Amino acid sequence: MDQSLPLRDIHLPEAVSWWPPAIGWWLLLILIPLSIWSLYWLYKRLTRRTAMKSAKRLLAQIKLNNQHDPLQQLQALSVWLRRVAMSQDSRQQTAALTGDKWLQYLDQSVEGSPFSEGAGRVLADAHYRKTAPDNLDLAALTALCEDWLRGQKR
């Protein structure tokens, strides 16, 4: 006598699908790009603050250094402006600017046009001079440079 029951053979369940992913994978998908962006933003913020602090310190040194003649101070301010501008904007945008285009670029960060029409006009050809200009007002030019530094993009 055969008393076997009509049972089907043992079968395994289907494999677990990879879709939809578990909640942990969704969190990773959101957190990894967010953390990369946050680290990039923090890096840019810290380097910008460091650059601005260095720029302020260098300008204070130029102001306090009365041992140089006016032409050397004018040239030091011109170099300082160029260095700060290249650290704030792209090198391709600022390095090639000379003359009136350079002064117009500097005017973008302050009200009016004090570089093109005011005390900053002497910066257009500061490096090419052999003597200081007659109308050079270093105090006004230094104050203008401080205003320009404060006007840089936050």
C-alpha positions in Angstrom: 0.0 0.0 0.0 1.2 3.3 -1.0 0.1 5.9 1.4 2.0 8.9 0.1 0.2 12.2 0.0 0.2 14.2 -3.2 2.6 16.9 -1.9 4.7 19.0 -4.1 8.4 19.1 -3.8 10.1 21.7 -1.6 10.7 25.0 -3.4 12.7 28.0 -2.4 11.3 31.5 -2.4 12.4 33.9 -5.2 15.6 35.9 -4.7 15.2 39.2 -3.0 15.2 42.0 -5.6 17.6 44.9 -5.4 14.8 47.3 -6.2 13.5 49.1 -4.3 16.5 49.6 -2.1 16.3 49.8 1.7 16.0 53.1 3.5 19.7 53.1 4.4 20.7 53.2 0.7 18.3 56.1 0.1 19.9 57.9 3.0 23.4 57.2 1.6 22.3 58.5 -1.8 21.3 61.8 -0.2 24.0 62.1 2.5 27.1 61.5 0.3 26.5 64.3 -2.2 25.4 66.6 0.6 28.5 65.9 2.6 30.7 66.4 -0.4 29.1 69.7 -1.2 29.3 70.8 2.5 33.0 70.0 2.6 33.6 72.0 -0.6 31.6 75.0 0.7 33.5 74.9 4.0 36.9 74.7 2.2 36.0 77.7 0.1 34.8 79.7 3.0 37.9 79.0 5.1 40.3 79.8 2.3 38.4 83.0 1.5 38.5 84.1 5.1 42.2 83.4 5.2 42.8 85.3 2.0 40.8 88.3 3.3 42.7 88.3 6.6 46.0 88.1 4.8 45.0 90.9 2.4 44.0 93.1 5.4 47.3 92.4 7.1 49.3 93.2 4.0 47.5 96.5 3.5 48.1 97.4 7.1 51.8 96.7 6.5 51.9 98.9 3.4 50.1 101.7 5.3 52.6 101.5 8.2 55.7 101.3 6.1 56.8 104.9 5.8 60.4 104.1 5.0 59.6 103.7 1.3 59.3 106.7 -1.0 55.8 107.5 -2.4 56.5 105.7 -5.7 57.4 102.4 -3.9 54.3 102.7 -1.8 52.2 103.3 -4.9 53.7 100.3 -6.6 53.2 98.2 -3.5 49.5 99.1 -3.4 49.2 98.3 -7.1 50.8 94.8 -6.6 48.6 94.3 -3.5 45.4 95.1 -5.5 46.4 92.8 -8.3 47.1 89.9 -5.9 43.9 90.3 -4.0 41.9 90.6 -7.3 43.4 87.4 -8.6 42.7 85.5 -5.4 39.0 86.6 -5.5 38.2 86.2 -9.2 39.7 83.9 -11.8 43.2 84.5 -12.9 42.1 84.7 -16.6 39.7 87.4 -15.8 42.0 89.7 -13.9 45.6 89.0 -14.8 45.4 90.5 -18.3 43.7 93.7 -17.4 45.7 96.9 -17.7 45.1 100.6 -17.9 41.5 101.8 -18.0 40.1 98.3 -18.1 41.9 97.5 -14.9 40.5 100.6 -13.3 37.0 99.8 -14.5 37.3 96.4 -13.0 38.3 97.9 -9.7 35.4 100.4 -9.9 32.9 97.5 -9.9 33.4 96.9 -6.2 32.9 100.4 -5.0 30.3 103.1 -5.5 31.0 105.6 -8.3 34.2 105.4 -10.2 36.9 106.5 -7.8 39.6 104.4 -9.6 38.8 105.6 -13.1 38.2 109.3 -12.2 39.4 109.8 -8.7 42.4 109.1 -6.5 42.8 105.6 -8.0 43.6 106.9 -11.4 47.4 106.8 -10.6 47.2 103.0 -10.5 46.7 102.7 -14.2 50.5 103.0 -14.9 52.1 102.7 -11.5 54.6 100.1 -12.5 55.8 102.0 -15.5 56.6 105.2 -13.8 60.1 106.3 -12.8 58.9 109.0 -10.5 55.9 109.4 -8.3 53.0 111.5 -9.9 52.6 115.0 -8.7 48.9 114.5 -7.7 49.6 111.4 -5.6 47.6 111.3 -2.4 48.7 108.1 -0.6 46.2 108.5 2.3 43.3 108.8 -0.1 44.5 106.0 -2.2 45.0 103.7 0.8 41.5 104.5 2.1 40.2 103.8 -1.4 41.9 100.4 -1.3 40.4 99.6 2.1 36.9 100.5 0.7 37.6 98.3 -2.3 38.6 95.4 0.0 35.4 95.8 2.0 33.3 95.9 -1.2 34.5 92.5 -2.4 31.9 89.8 -2.8 30.9 88.1 0.5 
